[in-house]
Amino acid sequence: DSCQKCAPGFYRDTIGLFLGRCVPCSCNGHSDQCLDGSGSCVNCLHGTVGNHCERCKDGFLGNNSLDG
């Protein structure tokens, strides 16, 4: 492992000093993977899509009583 690579659930925010810092992915609890630099979520689960797993896939309906 490298100290230059962020832990799972984090991405490298390249805005700022040095090589950036590791900040948490913001995927609404539907993924723990996101792209370095942008923070765009990948491999969204639970029928979700979007840069932050914030929308329902076609054919899926949301449940406002659940978080995320």
Summary of the structure (lengths in Angstrom):
residues: 68
radius of gyration: 13.7
end to end distance: 30.8
largest distance: 43.5
contacts: 149
relative contact order: 0.19
helix: 0%
strand: 21%
